[in-house]
Amino acid sequence: MKIKFKNTLLVFKVIKRNYPISRTSISHLTKLSLSTVSRCVDYLIKAGFVNERGQGDSNGGRKPVLLELCKNSSFSVGVEVGETQVNFIVINPSDEVVCSSSVRFNPGESSEELFDLIQENFFFILKENNIDLSKVVSFGIGLPGITSPDMKTLIIAPNLNWKQIPVSTLLEERLNIPVFSENGANLMAFAQHKHLNLDKNDITLGIIIGTGIGAGLVLNNEIFHGGTGGALEAGHMVISESSSHCNCGRQGCAEVLASVPALLKRFSAYSENETLSLENFRFALDRGDQKAFKILEEEIKYLSILITNLVNLINPTHIFIGGEIEIIGKYMIQQLKERVYGEALTPNKIKLKISFTNNEEKDIPYGAAALAMEQVIDGHIIRRK
């Protein structure tokens, strides 16, 4: 049964990349039988993702019926629970962003207060953009913590102080649509993988650096979760035994040395100002402050150790760095590349590309929306009437 669903998702992806396209051409590209393709297409038409747009040119026989995506008949909503705000994005089956918005969020609020905020703004954004609720087929949410492999439960989010919350179930009761929960770093990697139209031979690693450090991995075009959902907790890799203790109980974790609070702690000690922000640090770099650049070198050193370890462990082809740290990325990228390329094992850096993401892309909510739509197709869920 699951193979049938995977075939439907495969057919959908081929249509998305090649439309207008006939059933016969899909069969040739996917190596699926024409009868299997036809069953998958029938579902996609019934679910409102695809329609028939007319006939193509004949190659001697009957003219083929061409298929295309229905850009305005189905939508997916993606949400990112950030450190100070909640970001919303709505996409169509072509993965085009239809609209987006952001609202402030206090990390000290309870999960129920967060769900109230999400519910209120979910219906508000649909109303503001004249999107019929019946056309919303899926909802994805990116969270700053470990989620279960079935994308239903937030296992733990240390920075929010939340544990074992059935996020998807609780939101489904409020929104009455399928909801999928995922780690934010996983979604960032997934979004970048899709943006660049990478294939199953590409391995995409996403690293988010903010209050903590998280990482996500896309392998064979799918997010890698590990056995129980806790894979790629990169912030808790030890990179210096001589450092302070981490909240996880270990000593010398990357999160203690290379997170934004760790960077600002070093900067504050230099400036004797306890209220400095990353923006203040960037302004110091903009002014050419040599002490700020010395602190930056230390940050690059710790990050390069972490990233080199991940490169030698995973052998990714693409690494994307995002989160709060993005605003000083232009001052870091060249030295970071030089260190990683200089220290990583030769076979592991042959195809390696490293870059910072652009915060304007809003990768996490975009990835949440795109993943949720694929999950609905993969799970063969016919949208409610």
C-alpha positions as CSV (number, residue, x, y, z in Angstrom):
1,M,0.0,0.0,0.0
2,K,2.8,2.4,0.9
3,I,4.5,1.8,-2.5
4,K,1.3,3.0,-4.2
5,F,1.4,6.2,-2.3
6,K,5.1,6.7,-3.1
7,N,4.3,6.3,-6.7
8,T,1.7,9.1,-6.5
9,L,4.2,11.5,-5.0
10,L,6.7,10.5,-7.7
11,V,4.1,11.2,-10.4
12,F,3.2,14.5,-8.8
13,K,6.9,15.6,-8.8
14,V,7.4,14.7,-12.4
15,I,4.3,16.7,-13.4
16,K,5.5,19.6,-11.3
17,R,8.9,19.6,-13.1
18,N,7.7,19.0,-16.6
19,Y,4.1,20.2,-17.1
20,P,2.3,20.2,-19.5
21,I,3.0,16.5,-19.8
22,S,1.1,13.4,-20.9
23,R,0.5,10.2,-19.0
24,T,2.7,8.3,-21.5
25,S,5.6,10.7,-21.0
26,I,5.3,10.3,-17.2
27,S,5.4,6.6,-17.6
28,H,8.7,6.9,-19.6
29,L,10.3,9.2,-17.1
30,T,9.3,7.3,-14.0
31,K,9.5,3.7,-15.4
32,L,6.1,3.1,-14.0
33,S,3.5,1.2,-16.0
34,L,0.9,3.3,-17.8
35,S,-1.9,1.8,-15.7
36,T,-0.1,2.8,-12.5
37,V,0.5,6.3,-13.8
38,S,-3.2,6.6,-14.7
39,R,-4.3,5.6,-11.2
40,C,-1.9,8.1,-9.6
41,V,-3.1,10.9,-12.0
42,D,-6.8,10.0,-11.3
43,Y,-6.1,10.6,-7.5
44,L,-4.2,13.8,-8.1
45,I,-7.1,15.1,-10.3
46,K,-9.7,14.1,-7.7
47,A,-7.6,15.7,-4.9
48,G,-7.4,19.0,-6.8
49,F,-3.6,19.0,-7.5
50,V,-3.7,18.4,-11.2
51,N,-6.0,18.9,-14.2
52,E,-6.2,18.1,-17.9
53,R,-5.5,21.1,-20.1
54,G,-6.2,19.8,-23.6
55,Q,-4.4,17.7,-26.2
56,G,-0.9,17.6,-27.4
57,D,0.6,16.8,-30.7
58,S,0.2,13.3,-32.1
59,N,3.1,11.1,-33.0
60,G,1.0,9.0,-35.3
61,G,-1.7,7.7,-33.0
62,R,-4.3,9.3,-30.8
63,K,-3.4,12.8,-29.5
64,P,-2.2,12.7,-25.9
65,V,-4.1,14.4,-23.1
66,L,-1.8,16.9,-21.3
67,L,-1.7,17.4,-17.6
68,E,-0.8,20.5,-15.6
69,L,-0.8,21.7,-12.0
70,C,-3.8,23.4,-10.5
71,K,-2.1,26.4,-9.0
72,N,-5.1,28.0,-7.4
73,S,-7.2,25.0,-6.2
74,S,-4.9,23.7,-3.4
75,F,-2.8,25.4,-0.8
76,S,-0.5,24.4,2.0
77,V,0.3,26.6,5.0
78,G,3.7,26.5,6.7
79,V,4.6,28.0,10.1
80,E,7.9,28.6,11.8
81,V,8.0,29.0,15.6
82,G,11.1,31.3,15.9
83,E,12.8,32.7,19.0
84,T,10.8,35.9,19.0
85,Q,8.1,35.5,16.3
86,V,5.9,33.1,14.4
87,N,6.3,33.2,10.6
88,F,3.5,32.1,8.2
89,I,3.7,31.1,4.5
90,V,1.1,29.9,2.1
91,I,2.2,28.0,-1.1
92,N,0.4,26.4,-4.0
93,P,1.2,23.0,-5.7
94,S,4.0,24.7,-7.7
95,D,5.7,25.6,-4.5
96,E,5.1,29.3,-5.3
97,V,4.7,31.5,-2.2
98,V,1.1,33.0,-2.4
99,C,1.4,35.1,0.8
100,S,3.3,35.4,4.1
101,S,3.1,37.2,7.4
102,S,4.8,37.3,10.8
103,V,3.6,38.0,14.4
104,R,5.5,38.5,17.6
105,F,5.8,35.6,20.0
106,N,7.0,35.5,23.6
107,P,9.1,32.4,24.2
108,G,7.9,32.4,27.8
109,E,4.3,31.7,26.7
110,S,2.7,28.2,27.1
111,S,2.0,25.8,24.2
112,E,-1.7,26.6,24.5
113,E,-1.0,30.3,24.1
114,L,1.1,29.5,21.1
115,F,-1.7,27.4,19.6
116,D,-4.2,30.2,20.2
117,L,-1.8,32.6,18.3
118,I,-1.4,30.2,15.4
119,Q,-5.1,29.5,15.1
120,E,-6.0,33.1,15.1
121,N,-3.5,34.1,12.5
122,F,-4.1,31.0,10.4
123,F,-7.7,32.1,9.8
124,F,-6.7,35.8,9.5
125,I,-4.1,35.2,6.7
126,L,-6.6,33.1,4.7
127,K,-9.3,35.8,5.0
128,E,-6.8,38.6,4.2
129,N,-5.8,36.9,1.0
130,N,-9.2,35.5,-0.1
131,I,-8.1,31.9,0.3
132,D,-11.0,29.4,0.8
133,L,-10.4,27.2,3.8
134,S,-11.7,24.2,1.8
135,K,-8.7,24.6,-0.5
136,V,-6.1,24.3,2.3
137,V,-5.0,20.7,2.2
138,S,-2.1,20.6,4.6
139,F,-0.4,22.5,7.4
140,G,3.3,22.2,8.5
141,I,5.0,23.6,11.5
142,G,8.7,24.0,12.2
143,L,9.7,23.8,15.8
144,P,13.0,24.5,17.7
145,G,13.3,21.1,19.1
146,I,13.3,17.3,18.5
147,T,10.1,16.0,16.9
148,S,9.0,12.4,16.5
149,P,9.7,10.6,13.2
150,D,6.0,10.4,12.4
151,M,5.9,14.2,12.6
152,K,3.2,14.3,15.2
153,T,4.9,15.1,18.6
154,L,7.3,17.6,19.9
155,I,9.5,15.4,22.1
156,I,11.6,18.2,23.6
157,A,12.3,21.9,23.0
158,P,14.9,23.0,25.6
159,N,14.8,26.7,24.8
160,L,11.0,26.7,25.1
161,N,11.0,24.4,28.1
162,W,8.4,22.1,26.4
163,K,8.3,18.3,26.5
164,Q,6.1,15.6,25.0
165,I,3.5,17.8,23.3
166,P,1.3,16.3,20.6
167,V,1.5,19.4,18.5
168,S,0.0,17.9,15.3
169,T,-3.0,16.4,17.0
170,L,-3.8,19.5,19.0
171,L,-3.6,21.7,15.9
172,E,-5.6,19.3,13.8
173,E,-8.4,19.6,16.3
174,R,-8.3,23.4,15.9
175,L,-7.8,23.7,12.2
176,N,-9.5,20.5,10.9
177,I,-6.7,19.8,8.4
178,P,-3.7,17.4,8.4
179,V,-0.8,18.9,10.4
180,F,2.8,17.8,10.4
181,S,5.5,18.9,12.9
182,E,9.1,19.0,12.1
183,N,12.4,20.3,13.4
184,G,13.3,23.7,12.1
185,A,16.8,22.8,11.0
186,N,15.5,19.8,9.0
187,L,13.0,22.1,7.3
188,M,15.7,24.6,6.4
189,A,17.8,21.9,4.8
190,F,14.7,20.5,3.0
191,A,13.8,24.0,1.7
192,Q,17.3,24.7,0.3
193,H,17.3,21.2,-1.3
194,K,14.1,22.1,-3.1
195,H,15.2,25.7,-4.0
196,L,18.2,24.3,-5.9
197,N,16.2,21.4,-7.4
198,L,18.8,19.0,-6.0
199,D,18.4,15.2,-6.6
200,K,18.8,12.1,-4.5
201,N,22.5,12.0,-5.1
202,D,22.9,15.3,-3.3
203,I,23.2,15.3,0.5
204,T,22.1,18.6,2.0
205,L,23.1,19.7,5.5
206,G,21.5,22.7,7.2
207,I,23.0,24.3,10.3
208,I,21.0,26.9,12.3
209,I,22.9,29.1,14.7
210,G,20.9,31.1,17.2
211,T,20.2,30.7,20.9
212,G,21.2,27.1,20.3
213,I,22.8,25.2,17.4
214,G,20.8,22.7,15.4
215,A,21.3,20.8,12.2
216,G,19.2,19.0,9.6
217,L,20.0,16.5,6.9
218,V,18.3,15.7,3.6
219,L,19.3,12.3,2.2
220,N,17.8,10.6,-0.8
221,N,15.5,13.6,-1.2
222,E,14.1,12.9,2.3
223,I,14.7,14.3,5.8
224,F,16.9,12.0,7.9
225,H,15.5,11.6,11.4
226,G,17.5,8.8,12.9
227,G,15.9,6.1,15.0
228,T,13.8,8.2,17.2
229,G,13.9,11.7,15.7
230,G,16.9,13.0,17.5
231,A,19.5,12.9,14.7
232,L,21.9,15.8,14.0
233,E,21.8,17.4,17.4
234,A,25.0,19.2,16.4
235,G,25.0,21.7,19.2
236,H,25.8,18.9,21.6
237,M,28.9,17.7,19.8
238,V,31.9,18.3,22.1
239,I,34.5,20.5,20.3
240,S,36.6,21.5,23.3
241,E,37.0,19.7,26.6
242,S,38.4,22.8,28.4
243,S,35.1,24.8,28.0
244,S,32.2,25.4,30.2
245,H,29.4,22.8,31.0
246,C,26.4,22.7,28.7
247,N,22.8,22.4,29.8
248,C,22.8,18.9,28.4
249,G,25.3,17.9,31.2
250,R,28.4,17.6,29.0
251,Q,31.4,19.9,28.8
252,G,32.6,21.7,25.8
253,C,29.6,21.4,23.5
254,A,29.5,23.5,20.3
255,E,26.4,25.3,21.7
256,V,28.5,26.6,24.7
257,L,31.2,27.9,22.4
258,A,29.7,28.9,19.0
259,S,26.0,29.9,19.6
260,V,25.0,33.5,19.4
261,P,24.8,33.9,23.2
262,A,28.4,32.5,23.5
263,L,29.6,35.0,20.9
264,L,27.8,37.9,22.6
265,K,29.2,36.9,26.0
266,R,32.7,37.3,24.6
267,F,31.8,40.6,23.0
268,S,30.1,41.9,26.1
269,A,33.2,41.1,28.2
270,Y,35.2,43.2,25.8
271,S,32.8,46.1,25.7
272,E,31.7,45.8,29.4
273,N,28.1,46.1,28.2
274,E,25.7,43.3,29.2
275,T,22.9,44.3,26.8
276,L,24.7,44.0,23.5
277,S,23.0,42.4,20.6
278,L,24.2,40.7,17.4
279,E,23.3,43.9,15.6
280,N,25.7,45.8,17.9
281,F,28.4,43.3,17.0
282,R,27.7,43.7,13.3
283,F,28.0,47.5,13.6
284,A,31.4,47.0,15.3
285,L,32.5,44.9,12.3
286,D,31.1,47.5,9.9
287,R,33.3,50.1,11.7
288,G,36.4,47.9,11.3
289,D,36.7,47.3,15.1
290,Q,39.8,45.1,15.3
291,K,38.8,43.6,18.7
292,A,35.4,42.6,17.2
293,F,37.2,40.9,14.4
294,K,39.4,39.1,16.9
295,I,36.2,37.8,18.6
296,L,34.8,36.8,15.2
297,E,38.0,34.8,14.5
298,E,37.3,32.8,17.6
299,E,33.7,32.2,16.5
300,I,34.9,31.0,13.1
301,K,37.4,28.7,14.7
302,Y,34.8,26.9,16.8
303,L,32.3,26.7,13.9
304,S,34.9,25.3,11.6
305,I,35.7,22.5,14.0
306,L,32.0,21.6,14.3
307,I,31.4,21.8,10.5
308,T,34.6,19.9,9.7
309,N,33.6,17.1,12.0
310,L,30.1,17.0,10.3
311,V,31.7,17.0,6.9
312,N,34.0,14.1,7.8
313,L,31.1,12.2,9.4
314,I,28.4,12.8,6.8
315,N,30.2,13.8,3.6
316,P,27.5,16.3,2.4
317,T,27.5,17.9,-1.0
318,H,25.9,21.1,0.2
319,I,26.0,23.0,3.6
320,F,23.7,25.9,4.3
321,I,24.2,28.0,7.5
322,G,21.2,30.0,8.8
323,G,19.6,31.5,11.9
324,E,20.5,34.7,13.7
325,I,24.1,34.3,12.7
326,E,23.2,35.2,9.1
327,I,23.5,38.9,9.6
328,I,27.3,38.6,10.0
329,G,27.7,35.8,7.4
330,K,29.4,38.0,4.9
331,Y,32.2,38.6,7.4
332,M,32.6,34.8,8.1
333,I,32.0,32.9,4.9
334,Q,35.5,33.2,3.3
335,Q,37.5,32.3,6.4
336,L,35.0,29.5,7.3
337,K,35.4,28.0,3.9
338,E,39.2,28.2,4.0
339,R,39.3,26.4,7.4
340,V,36.8,23.7,6.5
341,Y,38.3,23.0,3.1
342,G,41.7,23.0,4.7
343,E,40.9,20.6,7.5
344,A,38.3,18.2,6.0
345,L,39.5,14.9,4.5
346,T,40.1,15.3,0.7
347,P,37.4,12.9,-0.5
348,N,34.8,14.6,1.6
349,K,35.3,18.1,0.1
350,I,35.5,17.3,-3.6
351,K,31.8,18.2,-4.2
352,L,31.3,20.3,-1.0
353,K,29.6,23.7,-1.3
354,I,29.2,25.9,1.8
355,S,27.0,29.1,1.9
356,F,24.9,31.2,4.3
357,T,21.2,31.3,3.6
358,N,19.3,34.5,2.9
359,N,16.8,35.2,5.8
360,E,14.4,36.8,3.3
361,E,13.8,33.3,1.9
362,K,12.0,32.2,5.1
363,D,13.2,28.7,4.6
364,I,11.6,27.1,7.6
365,P,8.0,28.0,7.0
366,Y,8.4,27.4,3.3
367,G,9.9,24.0,4.0
368,A,7.1,23.2,6.4
369,A,4.4,24.0,3.8
370,A,6.2,22.1,1.0
371,L,6.8,19.0,3.2
372,A,3.2,19.0,4.5
373,M,1.8,19.0,1.0
374,E,4.1,16.2,0.0
375,Q,3.0,14.2,3.1
376,V,-0.6,14.6,2.1
377,I,0.1,13.3,-1.4
378,D,2.4,10.6,0.0
379,G,-0.3,9.5,2.5
380,H,-3.0,9.6,-0.2
381,I,-5.3,11.8,1.9
382,I,-8.3,13.1,-0.2
383,R,-9.1,16.6,0.9
384,R,-12.3,17.1,2.7
385,K,-15.3,18.6,0.9
